[in-house]
Amino acid sequence: MNDNNDVFSINYKKSLQYWADIPPTLDGVLGGFGFISDVDIEGSELFLKALFSSENPPSTNTALDCGAGIGRITKQLLLPHFDLVDVVEPDEKFINSIKEYVGELASKLGTLHKVGLQEFIPKRNYDVIWNQWVLGYLTDEDLEAYLIRCRDSLSPTGIIVVKENITSSGKIEKDSTDSSVTRTFKQYIRIFKKCSLKRIKQCKQTNFPNEPNINGVCHAGTN
Ligand SMILES: C[S@@+](CC[C@H](N)C(=O)[O-])C[C@H]1O[C@@H](n2cnc3c(N)ncnc32)[C@H](O)[C@@H]1O
């Protein structure tokens, strides 16, 4: 696995180091924007419910929360809907705080994978794989390989959800502080196509505060 990628300035060790210094709190995982969590979850809930009412809905057996942080999405969105939720999160302190943060629904937590998505290999068939505010830490090459592994692990009506910020400038933006990139909408579409993912639903998160760096577009794809 490449630790460096000159084109996108992504360095996995550097982003791990960045997150190692961040406290395991809502404000921590949301970069000081903990107050947007409720609005974000409401938008995601609407999106997920629309998927459940679609013609070919995903089952509600197993979900995967990727780049889970302290388990914000696992707790508030996925555990109430799915029988079992696995998580992937490389930061030790975050992964160690998930059970306590999740609280009473912790019995429905499955495997907590302490690994980066670039190395993660799914071991179950998932109904929903939720990726939020994490794919900017992967190089294009690793992102494509990862999405293909996710695609191949989906249950028959399984769905991959991607909820990521996109740039309004139409150009990729690099952040050397946490060694991440914000991609353009077109770049994501090109990557999904390369991975033979079919885009079945798309929507823009509304009601986020007027901050230039927060937005969110949900895409749901299946193979
Ligand atoms: C902005 S936080 C978002 C957390 C969570 N998705 C949420 O919305 O509450 C980014 C998370 O991605 C994790 N992360 C960073 N690089 C990663 C990688 N290569 N693979 C998986 N997770 C990564 C960080 O440790 C952190 O928990």
PDBQT file of the ligand as one rigid body, heavy atoms in Angstrom, charges set to zero:
ROOT
HETATM    1  C1  LIG A 301     -14.510  13.821  10.079  1.00  0.00    +0.000 C 
HETATM    2  S1  LIG A 301     -14.385  12.333  11.018  1.00  0.00    +0.000 S 
HETATM    3  C2  LIG A 301     -15.970  11.618  10.603  1.00  0.00    +0.000 C 
HETATM    4  C3  LIG A 301     -16.393  10.529  11.544  1.00  0.00    +0.000 C 
HETATM    5  C4  LIG A 301     -17.761   9.936  11.253  1.00  0.00    +0.000 C 
HETATM    6  N1  LIG A 301     -17.852   9.440   9.899  1.00  0.00    +0.000 N 
HETATM    7  C5  LIG A 301     -18.850  10.937  11.517  1.00  0.00    +0.000 C 
HETATM    8  O1  LIG A 301     -19.395  11.492  10.525  1.00  0.00    +0.000 OA
HETATM    9  O2  LIG A 301     -19.157  11.178  12.694  1.00  0.00    +0.000 OA
HETATM   10  C6  LIG A 301     -13.246  11.375  10.004  1.00  0.00    +0.000 C 
HETATM   11  C7  LIG A 301     -12.957  10.000  10.550  1.00  0.00    +0.000 C 
HETATM   12  O3  LIG A 301     -12.241   9.276   9.532  1.00  0.00    +0.000 OA
HETATM   13  C8  LIG A 301     -11.219   8.520  10.158  1.00  0.00    +0.000 C 
HETATM   14  N2  LIG A 301     -10.197   8.224   9.160  1.00  0.00    +0.000 N 
HETATM   15  C9  LIG A 301      -9.153   8.985   8.764  1.00  0.00    +0.000 A 
HETATM   16  N3  LIG A 301      -8.427   8.352   7.824  1.00  0.00    +0.000 NA
HETATM   17  C10 LIG A 301      -9.030   7.147   7.615  1.00  0.00    +0.000 A 
HETATM   18  C11 LIG A 301      -8.765   6.035   6.776  1.00  0.00    +0.000 A 
HETATM   19  N4  LIG A 301      -7.722   6.020   5.950  1.00  0.00    +0.000 N 
HETATM   20  N5  LIG A 301      -9.602   4.970   6.834  1.00  0.00    +0.000 NA
HETATM   21  C12 LIG A 301     -10.668   4.977   7.675  1.00  0.00    +0.000 A 
HETATM   22  N6  LIG A 301     -10.977   5.995   8.491  1.00  0.00    +0.000 NA
HETATM   23  C13 LIG A 301     -10.167   7.074   8.465  1.00  0.00    +0.000 A 
HETATM   24  C14 LIG A 301     -10.759   9.393  11.305  1.00  0.00    +0.000 C 
HETATM   25  O4  LIG A 301     -10.052   8.653  12.278  1.00  0.00    +0.000 OA
HETATM   26  C15 LIG A 301     -12.086   9.964  11.794  1.00  0.00    +0.000 C 
HETATM   27  O5  LIG A 301     -12.679   9.134  12.730  1.00  0.00    +0.000 OA
ENDROOT
TORSDOF 0
